[in-house]
Amino acid sequence: MDRMAEVKTEKRLRCIVSGIVQGVGFRPFVYRLAKEAGFRGFIRNTSSGVCIEVQSVDLSKLDHFCRDLQEQAPPLAKISSVEIEEITPSSGRDFVIVSSDGEGAVQTLVAPDIAVCEDCRTELLDPFDRRYGYAFINCTNCGPRYTIVERIPYDRPHTSMKHFAMCGDCDREYHDPMNRRFHAQPNACPVCGPSLQMLDAEGKVITCSDPVGYAIGMLNESRIVAVKGVGGFHLAVNAFDDDAVRRLRQRKRREEKPFAVMVRDVETAERLCMINDVERQALCLPEAPVVLLKKKDEALLSGGIAPGNDRLGIMLPYTPLHVLMMERGPSVLVMTSANCSDEPIVTENDEAVSRLRDIADCYLVHNRPVYLRCDDSVTVCLAGKLRQIRRSRGFVPAPVTLSSGGATVFATGAEIKNTVCLLKGSGAILSQHIGDLKNYEAYSHFRKVADHLQHIFQASSELLVCDMHPAYLSTLWAQEQKRLPLLQVQHHHAHMAACLAENHCDEPAIGIILDGTGYGTDGTSWGGEVLIGDAAEVFRFASFEPVPLPGGDAAVFHPWKVAVGYIYHCFGTLPELDFMKDKDISGIAQILEKGINSPLTSSCGRLFDAVAGITGLRDEISYEGQAAVELMHAAGVLEGEPYSWEIVPSGGDRWLLSVSSLVRDIVADVLSGKDISSISGKFHITIVDLLYSVIKKAVAFSGTRKVVLSGGVFQNALLFEGLVGKLEKEGYTVLAHAEVPCNDGGISLGQAVIGREYLKGKYKGVI
């Protein structure tokens, strides 16, 4: 009878934990908690997350367990929800880990690829450890995840490690719940795991006992080495070697766009750049992003790494292979994505030899397949917070948490800096950076990622959302998917909705949306917009004055042509300026006069291009945004008196931000011989003042004091920090991006969020 009474007093709880809880040491963490408490029950991975059942007569221990489950979870675990219910007690004398259950709808998430942890790094460099010098060392706290996963649950047979059978030692670690490699799916050692190999320029195997040493020797001889990493290949050269850097630029056809570099340690980074506390923490994050840092001493590295740029993109070694290379080779290596200009990063050995044949001198490869290509993430610290420029490896596919759940929606993003986004529950799963959909390889990558993201999370979307630009490949792909209803949304509305969603703001706000281009509801090119509203609808309260763009989109890479368009619009004639010498000004003037191929644009990005052209700073550019970047660097700081500007009525409570007087003042300064630094500083101050003034008008009109800042122009540190500082000083609530890029890399999130409003019957778009 006493025994029966004891059974009746027992309590059994079932806990369903969702989020990033597979492959991050969550099961051994729970196992240890349960064993220490003396619980009976089990834990297993499921398609919905992790299922835990715990049973005990000690009710206080059960309460503590439920609390510790969330408060003491492993650092890489990201718990999105915990559902707890009391169930009928059952038999069983111990707490066990049971096999994964792959049945049912997928609710769990996959962890991003994480940098090698300190424990593994210590073993890697320990001559007495069995994994000494092993380039694929990992544990549950680090290593590849997303790039090696075919489907979930995240178990070895569903990853690219299925090709490697574990040896006895690795198998014992893998099945020991008290070992930090318990169910570490990429677990391996030199006996049983992936291995390195050197290939020559033709792809033939180079027989050598030390591939890393061979690669270092090639780097020291000014050679270009293609190195296979987690999400694809890098092209590496010695960052101190001018000839090697110049040769890399020539072969890669990347004339001036900055290269990222990998440094041995934080101390090396501090010798090269000025680093604040936020930036130092960012460099050491397990996500290991590239961090854009202010240069300290340009003379230390090759001047060809980041020409015309006052920042240097720096990352620390994040794979064991990187650690080995940095320990034995130069303390700073250029590590740039292995591709030709505008193409996706190369992922596999045969592909590398084929596509990089005219670039690389040799290849440091391995035989672990990369299922999903994934570029390095790029970040920058602005206004005291780390902000994404390119969200990719290390952060994807960790979800951006939304303020509420809703229908499952899939969005296809923009044309450049493309990402796709899956809304599922209260999480927004953005893809890695896909790139610019300008060629077959990039578009093929887009289609693969779109299919994989929906497949791996078994998404049954209710709506497909895309941009309204009729020629975007992401739009054309969406239109081909006949199985789902389709919504096309305006580009800048999506920018605003993305920022509102990231900041958990469901209330109306004033949106300052500044970028290079976006298809407007009137068929013209927008890009300097003041919107008031939310994800359901916005009112186009104001915009920059529309100006003709001679040659259309092709003028983007010719700032002098953009400048001629602005001068012609503002003067009606073309005063003689130095930048016009040796240019076909008469031809441009004719197409402007006749209105041939000169579409109107309200783009703030084009205004920056025009100023760079007028001042003679840039006639041509070799990468998107180059003129604006160099114009910002020319200013250095915000100082000087602003130029004149006007905000003029446009009818129906709408306003135009006139640029005519601004351009005329700049031309006058150029003709009087003012230096570019002074002109750029005054120009930046003028834009800050102009935006602040139109925000005050929007506040008076709408009553809200919440201000959204979005669009690629806000990557400009002077403009962003200047405007944020002024707004916050006056008590405005500023909503800006941090988790997703302010550029077109965040568009897909905004599209998807707008899609949910459409399904609720609330969508009205831009009015």
N, C-alpha and C positions, 0 to 999 in steps of 0.2 A: 504493500500500500504506500509506504514511504517513497518507493521508487516511482510509482505512478504520479504521486503528488509533485515530485521533482520535475518530471517531464512536463506536467501541466503548467508549471511556473516558467518554463523556458519561453523565450521570445525569438522569433526569426524574422529578419528584415531582408527584403530584396531591394537592392540599389541599382538603378540603371544610370550609368554615368556617360554623358555624351560630351563630345569635343575632341581635342587632340589628346587621346588617352591610349593610343596603340603605338608601340615602338618607341616609347619614351620612358620606360621603366616604371610604368604605372602598376602593372600586375605584381612585380616583386615588392613594390612599396606597400600595396594592399596586403600581400601575403605576409610580410613582416609584421604589419599592424595586427592582423588577425591572429597570427601565431603567438605574438607577445601577449595578447588578451585572452588566449586560450579558447578562441571561438571554434565552432564547427561550421562547415559550409564550403563554399567554393567561389572561384572567380573564373570568368572566361571572357574572351573577346567575342563580340557579336557584330553583326552588320549595323546594329543600332548604337554601338559603343562598347561599354564593358558592363557585364552583368555580375553583380556580387550578391551572394546570400550569406548572411552571418547569423549565427544562433548562439544564445548564451542565456544563463540564468541571471547574469549580472547586468541589470538594465542600465546602470550608470556607465559601464564599459561600452555598451552599445551606443549610448548617447555620445560618448567621447569619440568613438570610432566614426560616427557620422560627421562630427565636427572636424576631426583630423583629416578625414577624406578630402576635404576641400582646402583646409588651411595649411596642410603640410605636404601637399602633392609635389612630385618631382618638378624641378625648375622648367623643364621643357613641356610639361603637361599644361594644356589650356582647357579647363573645364567650362563647358557652356551651360550644362544643366545636370542636376542630380535629382532623380525621381525615386522616392523612398516609399515603400509600402510594407505593411506587416502581413506576413503570410503564415500558413500553418507550419508549425515545427515539423521537422522530419528526422530520419535516422542518419547515422554517419558519425564517426568518432573524431574526425580531424578536419582541418581546413586544407583544401587542395586546389590546385590549378588544373582546369580541365581544358580539353581541346576546343579550338575556336569553332564558333557556329556561324557559317556563312549564309544562312538562310534569312529571308526577310528583307525589308526595305532598308537601304543604306542610310544611316543617320550620322554615323561617326565621321571623323575627319582624319586626314593624313597629315603627319608632321612634315614641316619643311626640312630641307637638307641643312644640317647644323655643323658648325666648325668643330674640328677635333678638340676634345675636352682636355683639361690639364692632366687627368689621370692617364689617358691614352698617350698624350705627348710625352709624359715622363717615361712610360714604358717604351715608347718608340726610340728614345734616346739613351736607354739603359742597356749597355753591352751585355748584361747578365739576364735580360728578359728574353723570353722565347720569341717575342715579336720585335726584337731590336731591328731597327731599320726597315720594318715592314710597311710599305706604302699604303696598306689598306686596313690598318688597325682602326677599330671602332668599338663602341659599347652602346648600351641603351641610352647613354647621355649624349651621344654624338654620332656623326656619320651621315651617309646618304639616306634619304627617305623618299621624297616625292619623285625624284628623277629615276628611281629604280622600281617604282610600283606599277604593276599592271592593273590590279584591282584590289579591293579590300574584301574581307579583313586583311590587315597588313601582316601577312605570314610569309615565310620564306618561299613557299611554292608559287606565290603571287608576285615575286620580285625577280629582278635579273640575277639574283644570287641562286636561283634554282638550278643553275648550271654547275654549281660547286657543292659537292658533298663534303660535309664537315668531317674532319679527322676525329679520332677518339678524344683528344684533349679539348678540342673546340666543342664537341658534342656534349661533353660533361659540363662545361661552362654554360652552354646553352640551356641545359635542363636543370641547372641548379638555381632554385629561386633566391638563394642568398648571394649569388654571384652577380656582379654588375653587368655581365653579358648574358644574363638570363633572357632568352627570347630576343636577343639582339639579332635581327634578321640578316644583316650583312656580316655577322661574325665569321672570322676566318683567320688563318695564319699562313706563314710561308709554305707549310706542308700541303694545305688543302685549298687555299684561296686564290684569288686573282693574282696575276704576276705582271711585271713590267717588261717592256721590250723596246729596243731602239730600231728604228727604220731609217734608211738613208733617203735621199731626196726622191728616189724612184720608188720608194716603198718596199725595198728589199731589206730583209732582216740583217742587222749588224750583230755579229756574234760578239758578245761582251758579257762579262760576269757582273758588271756594275753599270746598269743603264743610267742611273742618276749621275754617277761620276762622269760618264761619257757625255751626257747632256751638258753638264757644267763646263766640261772642257770645250764644247762647241760654243757655249755662250762667251767664254773667255777669249775665243778666237773670232769674235764679232759675227757669229752666225745667228740665224733666226731659227729657234726651236719651237715646234708645235708640241704643246703639252696637253695630254688628255686629262681633264679634271672630272668634276662631279656632274656638271650639266652640259659639258661639251669641252672643246679645245680652246686653249689660249695660244697666242703667239707671243713668245718670250724673247727679249733681248736684254743685254746688259744696259741698264739705265744710265750708266756713266759713259757709254760708248756712242759718240756722235755719229760715226759712220754706220753703226748698226741701226740706230734709230732712223737715220735718213734712208737707209736701204729698206727698212720696214715700211716707211711711209710710201716710198716709190712703188714697192711691190703690192702693198695692200690698197693702193690708190686712195689713200687717206691723207690729203695734202696738209691740212692744218688742224683738224679736229683733235682735241687733246687725247692722249693715251692715259690709261690708268696705270699705276705702278703698285707693286707689292713690296713691302719693306719687311726686314727681318723682325723688327720689334717696335714697340711704341717709342723707345728711345731714339731709334733711327728716324722715325716720323717727326719727332720733336726737333731734330737737327735740320730738317727740311722745311718745316711749316710751323706756324703759330697755332697752338692747340689749346682750346678752353676745356673745362671739365666735361661739358656735354659731348664735345667732339671726341675726347679721350675715352669716355664711356662707350661711345658709338663704335670706335675702332675695335674695342674689346668685346662687343656683343657676340653671343653665340651665332647670330645670323651673319656676322662678318661682312658687312656691306663695304662698298667703296664710299669713303667720306671725302667730300670736297673741302680742302683746307687751304687757308691763305698761305701763299709761299713766303718763306723767310729768306732763303739764300739761293737764288736761281743758279749761281755759279757751280753749285755742287753737282748738279745733274746735267745731262744733255739738254741744251736749249730747245731741241726739237720735240720734246715730250709734250709741252703745253704752251705753244707759242701764242702770244697775244692774250694770255689768260693769267690772272693773278692768283688763280687757285690750282691746286694739284689734287688729282683723285688718288687717294691712298687706301690700300687695304692691307690687312695682316694675313699671313699664311692661314688658310682655313682647311686644307686637306693635309693628311700625313705626308703626301708627296711634296706639297709646297714646303712643309716644314723641313724635310730632308734637303730640298734644293736650296732653301734660304740659309740653312746651317752650313752648307758646304760651298756655296757659290757667292756671287756678288750680293751685297746687303740690300740692294734695290734692283728690282727687275721690272721692266715694262711687261705688263700682263694684260694684253688686249684681246678681245674676242676674236677667235680664229674665223675670219670670213673676209670676203672681198666687200667693198663698200656697199652698204644697204642690203646685203644678203644675211640670212640667219646664221647663227653660230654653228660650226661643224661639230658633229657628235661622235661619229664612228670612224674606225681606222681606215677602212677602204674609202669612205667619203672624204676623209682628210687628205689622203694621198691624191685623190682625184681633184678636189676643189682647191687645195692649197699648193698644188704642184709648182706654181710660179711664184710662190711666196716663201715657203719653208725650206730650210736646208736639211732638216732632219726631223724625226718625229719620236717623241717619248710617249709610248702608247701602253695600254693595258687591255686585258681581255674581259673586263666586266662591262656588259652593254649599258648604254645610257638610253633609257626608254623615252625620256622627255628632255629635250634641250632646254637649258635654262641659263640665261645670262646672269652676270653679277648684278646685284642691286646697287643703286647709286643714291646717296643721301647727302644732305647739306644741313648745317645748323643755321637757322635764320630766326631772329627774334627770340632767341633762347631755347628753341626747341628743334629736335632733329626732324627733318622733313624728307619725304621720299621724292626723288627725281625719277628714278626707275625702280619699280617694285618687282623684284624677281627672286632669284635664289636666296634662300634663308628666310624669306617672309611668305612665300607662296607655297602651299595653298592655305595658310592660316587665315581664317575668316575675319573680315571687318564686322564687328558686332553692331547690329542696328538697334534702334529703340524698340522695335516690335517685330513680330513675325508676320507671315502672310503667305500669299500664293507663291508658287515656284515660278520664277521668271528667268529667261536667259537673254542676255544682251550682247551684241556683237562689236561694240566699240566704234572707234573712229578709223581713219585711213592711216594716219601716222601714229607712232608710239602705241600701236594697237594692243589692247588687252580685251579679253572677253570676261563676262561676269555671270555667275549663277547665284541667284537669290534663293535660299532654301531655309525656311524657318526664320530665325532672327539673325542669320549669318549671311554675309555677302562674300562669296568665294571668287575672288578675282584671279585670273590666270597670271602666269608669268608674263613679262614683257615679250611680246611677239615681234614688234618692230613695225616698219613701214611697208604697207601692202603694195609695193611697187613692182614686184617681180614674181616669177612663178614659185621660187623657193620660199619666199616669205608667205605667199598666199597658201601654199601647201602646208606650211607650218601652222598657219591660222586654222585651216580646216582640221588638221590633226588635233590641235589643242581643243578646239570647240567640241569635237567628238569625244575626246578622252575625258574632258572635265565632266560632261554630262553622263558618260558611261561609268566612270569610276564612282560617282556619287548616285548613280541610278536615278537621275533626275527626270521626272515627268513634268516638263514645263507646260504651263497653261498659256504662255504668251512669249513671243519672240519680239525683241525690240532692237531697232537699229537707228542710225542717223538718217536724216531726210535728204542728204546729198545724193542725187540720183546716180552718180558715177563712182561712189566709194565701193570697193570690192567687198567690204564687210556688209554693205547694204544689198549689193547684188546677190551675195550668198544667202542673206536672210530671205530675200524675195524668192529664192529657189526652193526654200523649205516649205513645201505646200501643206505639211501636216499640222502646222500651227497657225493661229491668227497672228498677224504682224502689225506692230505699231512703229511708225517712224516719228522720231522726236527731234526737236531743234537742238543743235549742237550746244549752244550756250545755256539753254535751259538745263541740259544734261550736266554741264559743268556745275551749275548752281546746285542742282539736286544732289550731286555727289558730295559737295561740301556740307550741305545741310545734313545729309545722312550720316557722314562720318562724325559730325559733331552732335548727333542725336537731337537735332533741332526739328521739330514738327510745326513750328510757328512760321508765319511770314517773315521775310527778311529783305534787306536791300542787297542785291547782288552786283558787285563790280566784277565783270567778267571780261578779261583782256587777253587776247591771244592773236595768232596770225591770221586765221581764217576759219569760218564756219558758215555753212549754207543757211541763209536767212529765209524767213517765211515769205519774203517778197522776191526771192530769187537772186538777191545780191549777196555779196560776201560781207558778213559781219565780223566783228572782232574787237569792238570797243563798246561794250554794252552795259547799261545800268538797268537792271531788272528788279522788279518788286513782286514778291510772291513766295511760292513754295513749290514742292514737287508736282503739285496738281496743275497749277497755272501761274504764269508770271505776266506782269505788265511791263512792256518795253518803255520805261520812263524816259530814258535818254540814251543817246549813242554819240560816238564821235562823228564828226562831219564826213559824209561820204566823199571820197576823192577818187578820180579815175586812176586805174592801174594799167599803164601802157604795156601791152603784151600779155595781160592776164597773169595767171599763176606763174608763168615762166619768168616774170620780172622778180620773183622772190630771190633768185640767185644773182640779181644784178641791181644792187641798191641804187646805182646811179640812175637807172631807168625809173625806179620808184620815186627818187628825188625829183626828176624832171616832171613827173605827173603831179606831185604836190606843188611844185613851183608854178607850173602852168595853171593849176587850179586857183592858186592864191594870188597870182599876179596878172594872169591873162596873157602875159608875154613871158619871155625867157631871158632874164638878165644874165649877163656873162659871168660865169664863175669858173674857178680853176678846174673843178672836177669835170666840166663839160669839154675840156680840150681833148682833141683826138677822138671824140665820140660822135656817133651819127645822130646829132641832136635834131637835125631837120627832119629825118625820118620819123623820130619819135613825135616831134611836133605835129607832123601831118596826121598821124593816126589819132592823136589827141584832138586835133581840130575836127576831124571827120567822125570821131567817136567810134573808130574801128578797133575792135579787140581791146577795148579799154574799159573793162567792167568797173563799176563803182565798188569801193570798199570802205567800211567804217573801222577797219582794223587798226588797233593800237600798235600791234607788232609792225605793221607797214610804216607807221609814223616813225618808229625807232629806226627802221631801215632808211627812211628818207633823210633823217637828220644825219645818220652815218654817211650817206651819200653826199649831201650838201656840204658837209665839212671836209669832204675828201678823205675821211677815215677809211672808207671801204667802197671800192667800185664793184667788186665781185666778191662772192662768198663761196666757200667750198662745203659748208655744212649748215643745216638749218639753225637760225638764230645767231649766227656768228657775228653779224654786224651789231646786233643789240648787245651781245656779250662784250664786245670790244668797246662799244660806246660807254657802257657802264664802267669798265675798267679805266677808260680815259678820264672819267670824272673823279674816280677815287673816293670822294666824299661829297655829301650834299652841302653845297655852300654857294653863296651869291644871291643876288636878287632875282626873282622869277621874271620870265618874259611875260608879255601881256597875253591874255586869253579872254574868251567870251563864252557865256552860256546863253544861247538864244532860243526863243520859243519856236516850237515846231508844230504847234497846233494840237488841240485835244489833250491838254495836260502833259505834253511831251516836249522834250528839249534836245537841242543839238549842242555838243561840245565843239565849238568852232576852233579849228587849228590855223586859220588863215593868218591872224595877227601873230601867232607864235612863229609860224614859218617865215613871215616877213621879217620879224625881229632877228631870227637866226641868220637869215641871208644878210641882213645889215651887219651883223657881227662878223660874219665871214669876210665880207667886203672890206671891213675896217681892220682886218688882220688879227682879230681875237683868236687866241689859241683854242685848240679842240677841248682841252681839259676844262677850261672856263665855260665854254659853250655847253658841253655835256653836263657839267654840274648844274648850271642854270636851267637846262632843259629838264633834268630829273626833278628839280625843285618845283618847276612849273607844273609837271604832271601830278605831283603830290598835291599841290595847292588846288589845281583844277578838280581832281577827284574828290578832295575833301569838300569843296564848295558844292559840287553836285550831290554829294551824300547829304549835306545839310538840307538841300532842297527836297530830296527824297524823303528825309525824316519828317519835314514839315508837311509833305503830301500824305505820307502813309501812317505816321505815328510810331513806327517801329524804330528802335535804335540798335537793332542787330544788323551787322554788316558782314556779308560773305565776300571773300576775296578768292577768286578762282581764275584759271586760265594760265597758259604758259608764260605770259609776260611777268607773272608774279614770282618766277624764278629769279628775277632781277633783285638782288639783295638791297640795293640802294632804294629802289621804288617800294619794295615790300616793307622793309623795316622802317623807312621814312613814313609811309602811310599808316602802318600799324601803330607806330609810336604816337603819331598825331591823334589818331582816333581814340586810342586807349587813354591818352592824357585828358581828352574831353569826355570820358565816361561812356564811350560807345562799347558795345560787346562785339568783338571781332571774331568771326568764325573763319578759320583758314585750314588748309590741308596739312596733315602730318602723316597719317597712315597710308594715304594714297597720293599719287602725284597730282599737283595742280594743273599739269599739262594734260594732253589727250590720253595719257595712261590711266586717268581716273574717269574718263567719259563713260565707260561701260557700266560703272557703278551707278552713275546718275541716270543712265538710260533704264536700267533695271528697276530702280526705285520709282521712276516715273511710270513704268509699266504696271507696278502694283496699284498706283493711284488710278490708272486707266481701268483696271479690273474691278476696282471699287465703284466705278462710275463717276469719279470725281475729276477726271482729266479734262482740261480745256486748252492746255498748251500755252503758246505765247499770244497775248492779246494786245 
